[in-house]
Amino acid sequence: MALLTHLLVCTFGIGSWVAISGLWVELPLLVTELPEGWYLPSYLTVIIQLANVGPLFFTLLHHFRPGSVSEVPIIFAVLGVGTVTCTLFGFLWNVTSWVQGSRHSISFMVLTFFLALVDCTSSVTFLPFMSQLPTHYLTTFFVGEGLSGLLPALVALTQGSGLTTCVNVTETPSTTSGPNTTRKTDIPQGNNSTPVPGFAGVASSVVHLESRYLPANFSPLVFFLLLSFMMACCLLAFFFLQRHPRRWKTSTEDLLTSQVTLHSIRPLKEDLGPPGPVDSSMSQEHLEEKTGPYFPAHLLFTYVLVAFVNALTNGVLPSVQTYSCLSYGPVAYHLSATLSSMANPLACFISMFLPNRSLVFLGVLTVLGTGFGAYNMAMAVMSPCPLMQGHWSGEVFIVASWVLFTGCLSYVKVMLGVILRDRSRSALLWCGATVQLGSLLGALLMFPLVNVWRIFSSADFCRLQCAV
């Protein structure tokens, strides 16, 4: 039964971000069909942040009217909406509409908002629900949350989303459309830009390499139906988890009773007042609030770490991953994306056997992970000519840096969640709200840098852009 429960919790955790993660990894195929092209990610960033109205509303409702709403029906609603929306995506993602004289992907953006609403709201509903289960299941939940990024990435890799190849393209001046008009024609692969002699009275053509996307192994329809199946599995897992509330309630009450008993026999210098008998009529929420052994400064530091780590992992660094990796080639990019996705659940799995709740240790690990993130950011700023470009060591460094960045900060996120879970149910809810706040601040910071001021330059690995 314990193994089955772990499996259900892990599957439930996958539903936290699998929909939006799947949307991002499918973008290389979608942008070739949709009229917005590569401007589409900037639209998605804004839409996803607008969906934070969901967790904001739930958090305010919990704060001003505690106990007025349960997270169970909301979780059922968001998982059901996510399943239906993923299915609709498969059939409507390429439907466009005329708006102000040009075509736009209105249906795509509306469906994206609903998917983002599902995933953002999961941060403030899934974690409070997990407070009803024993503590060790929370780590399994974070393993599932890590898999929510890995599984869509593996499906997209099998599909061939974003895989490119270098082809030779010849540009020939047109003799019928004017002297400045050129015509492009794909020709068999060559090595460098080469002038091709023309016939009498015709200007010579120029051949150069360009990146071209390889055809996918299956369509976006199949991909989105697979996402819908994952969401349906998460809904089914949650159904079975909440079918045994008595078991979870008993386990939680036993844990709380033991913690309160231990709290009542501590020396007086550790308590705010003299110990007294435990009132059996106290509510579970009130008992949970009594279990928090942390000082306000420690609690504030914990929440600051939660916001900072999630700002880096969900907002800042994902915005520049392509800029930091593509200069080293498509292999480096796909390895960094896939292996860093694997590092997330692996770090969560390690935390089950090697837990460390020391805030000092977690702070040091956060600094270490931030250092790897700073290296990734530096390579993105230097794109398309980063350090060690064209050498195998550059590829190894960038892949290892992304894996270690994700692994270190994923471990920190898990342990911070465990710390707050042992404090109270409300602490977990505010943890989810802080996760969304940090992610929002990170995205708002990077949006003008990437899309307005454009301080990052894209790299085309098929063209020689840097001096050796």
Salt bridges, closest charged atoms under 4 A:
GLU36 OE2 - HIS104 ND1 3.47
GLU71 OE1 - ARG425 NH2 2.29
GLU171 OE2 - HIS208 NE2 3.07
ASP186 OD2 - ARG212 NH1 2.95
GLU210 OE2 - LYS184 NZ 3.09
GLU210 OE2 - HIS208 NE2 3.75
GLU210 OE1 - ARG212 NH2 3.35
GLU210 OE2 - ARG463 NH2 3.09
ASP271 OD1 - HIS263 NE2 3.79
ASP422 OD2 - ARG357 NH1 2.18
ASP460 OD2 - ARG463 NE 3.86
